[in-house]
């Protein structure tokens, strides 16, 4: 993949991000493009700055992350991000 081009993240893509000093991995479940309440805070998502619900590989927990912190590591091809 050309590093100057940003991959458009989609549902099912495997991604990783920094989490508490380590790298976390997961699979995108849903793209959020408008403001919404999540737990105790407001998510300021937009079409230009989307957020994503992601199922973490290690714990199975669903988390919400800004698109700007996510690194694409592959399309969902039936394997989990952990198996790659």
C-alpha positions as CSV (number, residue, x, y, z in Angstrom):
1,X,0.0,0.0,0.0
2,X,1.2,3.5,-0.8
3,X,2.0,5.2,2.5
4,X,1.0,8.6,1.2
5,X,-2.5,7.4,0.5
6,X,-4.9,6.9,3.5
7,X,-7.0,3.8,3.3
8,X,-10.7,4.5,3.7
9,X,-11.7,2.4,6.7
10,X,-14.8,0.2,6.4
11,X,-16.9,-2.1,8.5
12,X,-15.0,-5.4,8.8
13,X,-11.5,-3.9,8.4
14,X,-8.8,-4.9,10.9
15,X,-7.1,-2.0,12.6
16,X,-4.7,-1.2,15.4
17,X,-4.1,1.8,17.6
18,X,-2.0,2.8,20.7
19,X,-3.7,1.8,24.0
20,X,-2.1,2.3,27.3
21,X,1.5,2.1,26.0
22,X,0.9,-0.9,23.8
23,X,-0.8,-1.7,20.4
24,X,-4.4,-2.8,20.5
25,X,-6.1,-4.6,17.5
26,X,-9.6,-5.1,16.5
27,X,-12.3,-5.3,13.8
28,X,-14.5,-2.3,12.8
29,X,-18.1,-2.9,13.6
30,X,-19.7,0.4,12.7
31,X,-18.7,3.9,11.4
32,X,-20.1,6.9,13.2
33,X,-20.4,10.2,11.3
34,X,-22.6,12.4,13.5
35,X,-22.5,13.5,17.2
36,X,-23.9,11.0,19.7
37,X,-23.9,10.0,23.3
38,X,-21.7,7.1,24.3
39,X,-21.6,6.0,27.9
40,X,-21.0,9.2,29.9
41,X,-19.6,11.5,27.1
42,X,-20.6,13.0,23.8
43,X,-18.8,11.8,20.7
44,X,-18.1,14.7,18.3
45,X,-18.0,12.6,15.1
46,X,-18.6,14.0,11.6
47,X,-18.2,12.8,8.0
48,X,-14.8,14.5,7.9
49,X,-13.7,13.1,11.3
50,X,-15.5,9.8,11.8
51,X,-15.4,7.6,14.9
52,X,-15.6,3.8,14.8
53,X,-17.0,1.0,17.1
54,X,-14.3,-1.7,17.2
55,X,-14.4,-5.1,18.7
56,X,-11.0,-5.7,20.4
57,X,-9.3,-9.0,19.5
58,X,-7.8,-9.7,22.9
59,X,-10.8,-8.9,25.1
60,X,-13.8,-9.0,22.9
61,X,-14.9,-5.6,24.3
62,X,-16.4,-3.1,22.0
63,X,-14.7,0.3,22.1
64,X,-15.1,3.6,20.3
65,X,-12.1,5.2,18.7
66,X,-11.4,8.3,16.5
67,X,-10.6,7.4,12.9
68,X,-7.4,9.6,13.2
69,X,-5.8,7.2,15.7
70,X,-6.5,4.0,13.7
71,X,-4.0,2.2,11.5
72,X,-5.4,-0.1,8.8
73,X,-3.8,-3.5,8.9
74,X,-6.0,-5.5,6.5
75,X,-9.4,-6.3,5.2
76,X,-11.5,-8.9,6.9
77,X,-10.8,-12.1,5.0
78,X,-12.2,-14.5,7.6
79,X,-9.2,-14.3,9.9
80,X,-8.9,-12.2,13.0
81,X,-6.4,-9.4,13.4
82,X,-4.6,-11.6,15.9
83,X,-4.0,-14.3,13.3
84,X,-2.3,-11.9,10.9
